[in-house]
Amino acid sequence: MTTQPEISIPSTSTSTTSKPYTIYNITLRLPLRTFTLQKRYSDFITLHNALTSQVGAPPPASLPPKSYFSSTTSSPTLAESRRIGLQTYLQTLNTDPDDRWRNTSAWRSFLNLPSNSNSTHPNRHAPLSRTQQQQQPITDPIVWLDYHRDLKSQLHSARLQLTKRDQATSGQAQHECSAEAKKHLIKASSMITALDSGLKALANDTWGREKLGDGEMRRRRDLISAAQKEREGLENLGNAMVAKNALDGAIAHATKGDKDKLLNGDDNHDGGSRKPATTKGRVLGKESDRTRALDNQGVLQLQQQLMREQDEDVDVLAAAVARQKKIGIEIQEELGWQKDLLELLDEDVDRVQGKMDVARKRIGKIS
């Protein structure tokens, strides 16, 4: 079950414009951060109309009525009453069992919330078909980030499936894991295409959207490039696993005759009879202490024993490499989560920087 943020409006303030109006300071408490939004009453009216339009039904709460005879800037009592009413409005929508209004882009845009990739809403974050990719690129900046989070989830799932395939012991389990990994990679490929086309539309401003800054555009291009490289790397890893299994199967199905040919030599060309293994004889002076006292059969058994010991050493080394690989994958996943936290922090810094710039401009006008 998705944890909803805690929403409250603890205070109000008055704008410093030539025609002052009341600003409602909305506080949102999320699991990883807490931030404040500033909205005016007209923003709430726009939100209410957008929710009604997108869902097809009015929200389960109503806004406090508009006053035509007094202003909240001159009446603290009216401002406090409206603050309580707006807080109740948001909290009712946030806690209502029916989540249709919370699943709209209007709600997420109003509160600057990313959508949850684990949501069960049937129409959200479904992989786009090729026709949808061409006709409906993802040009909403917030939805774009949501799809990118879903893309990372698809790549993470593909990586887990490939790890399970590497650890599987039966051919059926390996085949199932490969099929699941391929399915996630196909979805990831379609989402990368949709994100790239949406980013190009945002850059060209052909869909009537507000352009993103140059720095944010570069960051999102880097995100797409990194996701594409990760998808290609996982696809190559899956192909390498398939090739390795084919080679292992060919070695496992080698016949005993093939092994005898390897140890005793191939048939001669004259009579087709097998050439004895002792035809060439043993070279004196090149015998070791372990082979000097053995006959030919004993030397063969010693060689076979050494090969078995080498196979065991290879198995131990393979197990160690597998453990190192697992640790590397876990480290990469942890780095991914840390990167997400840093991106959230970067968004907060940009938001605060924007507010500081606005404050500086206002201070300049006052001075």
C-alpha positions, 0 to 999 in steps of 0.5 A: 500500500502506498504511503500518502504524504502528510499535508497541512497548511500551517500558516499564511502570508501576504504577497509584496505585489502592488495588489497584495493577495494571501499566500497559503503555505502548504507543507508536505512531509514525505518519507525522505524529505519535507518541503513547502509550497506557496499557493493562492486561492485561485490556484485551488479553484484551478485545481478543483476544476481540473480534478473535476474535468479529469476524473469526470466527477467533483472531488469529495470535498468542496472549497471554502466559498469566495468572499465578495465583500471582504478580503483575506488581506484585510481580515485576519479572521477570514484568512484563518477561516479560509486556511482551515477550509483549504487544509481540510480540502487537501487532507480530505482528498489525500485520505479519501479511499477513492484515489481517482483524484490523487491519480490525476496529473493535476493533483501531482502537478499542484503538489509537485509530487512524483507518481508511484511506480507501484500504483495499481491504477490501470491507465498509468505508466503503461508501456507506450506502443509505437503509435502512441510514441509517435503521437503522444510523446511524454511532454509533461516534465513531472510525468517524464520523471515518473516514466524515468523512474519506471524505466529504472524499475524495469532495468532493475527487474531485468538485472535481477532476472539475469542474476537468477538465471545465472544461479539457476540449475535447471534448463527450465528455470534458466529459460523462464528467467531469460524470458522475463529479463527479455520482457523487461528489456523490451519494455525498457526499450519502448520507454527509452524511445518515449522519453527521448521523443518527449524530451525532443518535444520539450526542447523544441517547444512544439507542444505548447509546454514550458521549456526546461532550463538548459542544465535540466535538459542536459541532465535528462539527456544524460539520464536517457544515455545512461539508461540506454547503455545499461539496457544494452549492457544487460542485453549483451550479458543475456546473450553471453549467458546463452552462448555460454550455456550452448558451449557448456552443453556441447562440452557436456555431450562430448562422447567417450570416444572423443575423450579417448581420441584426445588422450590416445590420439586419432586413428591412423590413416593406413588401416584405420586401427587405433594407434597405441598411446605408448607408440611414441614412448616416454622421454627419459630425463623429463620424468618427474618424481611422481611419474618416474615410478609409474607405468603408462596406465599409472601416468594416465590415472595421475593426469586424470586426477590432476585434471579433476583437482583443476576442475575443483579449483575452477569451481571454487574460483567460479563460486568466488567470482559469482559472489564478487559479481553479486556484491558488485550488483548490490553496490550498483543498486545502492549507488542507484538509490543514492543517486536518486536521493541526490537528484531529489536534493538537487531538485530541492536546491533548484527550487530554493534557488528559484525562490531566493531569486524571486525574493532578491527581485522583490527586495530590489524593487522595495529598495 
